Amino acid sequence: MRRKKSGLKCQDQVVDSLFKSYFEKEENLGDLSVLVSAAEISGLDKTEAEAFLKSDEGSAEVRNDMKNWRYRYRVDGVPFFILSAEDDAGAEYTLSGAQEPNAFTQVFEQFLRK
């Protein structure tokens, strides 16, 4: 599938379509037809999208990425946030799972102190 050629705009459209399907239409995101419809609405070829979703293409890459993220950042929950400042010599803070707003405030204050 030409996913790499589709770009970020297409990815955003797929995510928006999936959110609408799940939160507004209460559709099952595990249903192949819902996923194919989201791809088609976003401008991807319906036949290619369905073939991709039925295949194992990309699954090894996803499993490898999951392993790397789990190892590098100790990701073990969702949502997972990585917060970093471009001018802070690579300092990063991570927040795993649902967090109270105060947790983010504390991280932002640490950035401001540096």
KAQUIRA-V117732 format. One record per residue. PHI is phi in radians with two decimals (none if undefined). Layout:
phi->PHI
phi->PHI
This chain:
phi->none
phi->-1.48
phi->-1.18
phi->-1.22
phi->-1.39
phi->-1.30
phi->1.44
phi->-1.17
phi->-1.07
phi->-1.15
phi->-1.04
phi->-1.07
phi->-1.15
phi->-1.11
phi->-1.05
phi->-1.03
phi->-1.14
phi->-1.15
phi->-1.08
phi->-1.09
phi->-1.05
phi->-1.35
phi->-1.46
phi->-1.72
phi->-1.72
phi->0.96
phi->-1.56
phi->-1.47
phi->-1.28
phi->-1.52
phi->-1.48
phi->-0.94
phi->-1.13
phi->-1.18
phi->-1.16
phi->-1.13
phi->-1.07
phi->-1.07
phi->-1.11
phi->-1.13
phi->-1.03
phi->-1.51
phi->1.71
phi->-1.49
phi->-1.18
phi->-1.05
phi->-1.13
phi->-1.13
phi->-1.10
phi->-1.13
phi->-1.10
phi->-1.09
phi->-1.16
phi->-1.47
phi->-1.67
phi->-1.70
phi->-0.99
phi->1.51
phi->-1.18
phi->-1.13
phi->-1.10
phi->-1.13
phi->-1.07
phi->-1.13
phi->-1.07
phi->-1.07
phi->-1.10
phi->-1.11
phi->-1.17
phi->-1.09
phi->-1.27
phi->-1.20
phi->-1.99
phi->1.04
phi->-1.17
phi->-2.47
phi->-2.77
phi->-2.25
phi->-1.21
phi->-2.31
phi->-2.02
phi->-2.05
phi->-1.96
phi->-2.55
phi->-1.91
phi->-1.08
phi->-1.76
phi->-1.93
phi->0.83
phi->1.38
phi->-1.14
phi->-2.33
phi->-2.21
phi->-2.12
phi->-2.29
phi->-1.96
phi->1.38
phi->-1.11
phi->-2.23
phi->-1.27
phi->-0.95
phi->-1.06
phi->-1.09
phi->-1.21
phi->-1.03
phi->-1.08
phi->-1.15
phi->-1.08
phi->-1.14
phi->-1.11
phi->-1.10
phi->-1.17
phi->-1.26
phi->-1.51
